[in-house]
């Protein structure tokens, strides 16, 4: 039961993190359209930023969570 709770909280944090990254990417990619950047360039920048930051966040955060869980397991 405890591992299910841990996994669900990990998934929830991943979803919230990806939503925040999406908001950040949209703000900085589509906000430049006010200054004359074309829509195609803004969309390309959005997806590049989304892939880059999303991948780094998912890999690093989940790796940190897994390493922490393993260390806590072996400390018991």
MOPE-V77080 format. One line per field, one symbol per residue. phi: phi as a letter, one per 40 degrees, with the letter a starting at -180 (. if undefined). psi: psi as a letter, one per 20 degrees, with the letter a starting at -180 (. if undefined). burial: b if it has 24 or more other C-alpha atoms within 12 Angstrom, else e. A space follows every 10 residues. Layout:
phi->???
psi->???
burial->???
//
This chain:
phi->.ccccccccc cccccccccc cccccccccc ccccbhcccc cccccdcccc cccccccccc cccccccccc cccccc
psi->hhhgggghhg gghgggghgh hgggggghgi hihhjjpqhg hggghghggg gghggggggg ghgggggghg ghgih.
burial->eeeeeeeeee eeebeebbee bbeebeeebb eeeeeeeeee ebeebbeebb eebbeebbee ebeeeeeeee eeeeee
//
